[in-house]
Amino acid sequence: MTDFMLRAEAVTKDYVVGRSLLGKPSRVVQAVRGVSLSVAPGSTLALVGESGSGKSTLGRCIAGLVRPSSGRIHLAGHNVLQLAGASLMSFRRQVQTIFQDPYSSLNPRRTVGDAIMDGMVIHKLYGAEERRARMQALLARVGLHPDHAKRFPHQFSGGQRQRIAIARALALEPRFIVADEAVSALDVSVKAQVLDLLADLQAEHGLTYLFISHDLGVVRHFADRVAIMSAGELVEEGECDQIFQAPRHDYTRKLIAAVPRPDPARRRLRRAPE
């Protein structure tokens, strides 16, 4: 048994953003620069950085949505970049992604029940009746009513749509989930509920999370380990408590210093009329 669920080694991703008159690349941007990290089974690694740091690009490389320019990615000991055929299909089932905006990742013309069952159909899992029963059970598990299966995405709130996205990811019984800013668009109370749901599902199913976020306040209460990215590079990685209590890198210290801290004494103050 391996001691990690996922390991990325020296992953680089380049994008060509300009070409000469002859069609040759004239400008290349390195979105990810030789990043190596690992995630232990059943744990949560938070990947943190400002916009443009490369964290989402790295997450897409790990999820198999984007092919890296160089490097290696291993899932449970298997080199993901060498997979093909049935092995690649198995990987796509084991690794699922939850995006920031579930509405844009749900087909507005299909009911949410069909959206949840789509993966099961593609991977030829279960019979028709079992798929429907599993879909309804997943809706109930994420806090929605099974009858909601007949509705369309626009009929739900943002928090409900994110729950639907979670149910869709769980439909394939994955082992690893990449959550890319999965709660950043939600208000505070709904955000807490969705985080609690993700934590409960992790405990129930032994899920491993790569939790991509710019919100260190959320990360501090949700992650086991934290990896800090800046300008495409990994600048610091460690246990959550260590990162917050004794950060080593200047960039990490700046990020932590920028986290808002509520002042209970100010709650009783009222703004003077303008």
Secondary structure by P-SEA (a helix, b strand, c coil): cccccccccbbbbbbbccccccccccccccccccccccccccbbbbbbbccccaaaaaaaaaaccccccbbbbbccccccccccaaaaaaaaaabbbbcccccccccccccaaaaaaaaaaaaccccaaaaaaaaaaaaaaacccccccccccccccaaaaaaaaaaaaacccccbbbbccccccccaaaaaaaaaaaaaaaaacbbbbbcccccaaaaaacccbbbbbccccccccccaaaaaaccccaaaaaaaaacccccccccccccccc
